[in-house]
Amino acid sequence: MTMNLEQAAAKKQRTNRKGKRKVDENTYLIVKIGRFTIDDNTLLNPYYGTKNYRAVVYTDLEDQYPTRVLRVYHGDKLKFNEQVTIPIDSHARYLYVELLGVSSREDPGTSRGIVVMGRAKIRLPPPLYSRQINHKASLVALDSNRSVVEKGTLAISMKLDSYVEKL
């Protein structure tokens, strides 16, 4: 994972309009993933054993940042308590979040047992905004009628951290 962060943290050059000089700008989005709720009432026979969840956050579909797998027993608190640092391109406008059910025995979904429990799309803060933003994202999914339904929520806080190096 450190290799991906080092590669992704490579400096990006852009031209400053005022002076037409080259400026190295590094901007990172620090995302803290907290509590979540999920509606599992779609099953005819509810499963009361352990369930495994993983959150994936990204601004670009090619560079996804997963959390560790969270094993939850029936009745436990659903909380990741994990921080992810994402390098941000200047054209990124949204943070995409997916909550996945991993190794799901009651609803295998794919051959690998990964089921998308819900998705969210969150607008990123303005480029110069340096305060922490707390957000409770609504996780949505498609039901059997192919209509969008709310499946749960996910607490996220995010903060932009950037610095500029002049050449």
PyMOL commands that set and color helices and strands:
alter all, ss='L'
color gray80, all
select helices_A, chain A and resi 2-8
alter helices_A, ss='H'
color red, helices_A
select strands_A, chain A and resi 12-15+22-38+51-60+63-66+70-72+79-87+94-102+115-123+133-142+148-166
alter strands_A, ss='S'
color yellow, strands_A
deselect
rebuild
show_as cartoon
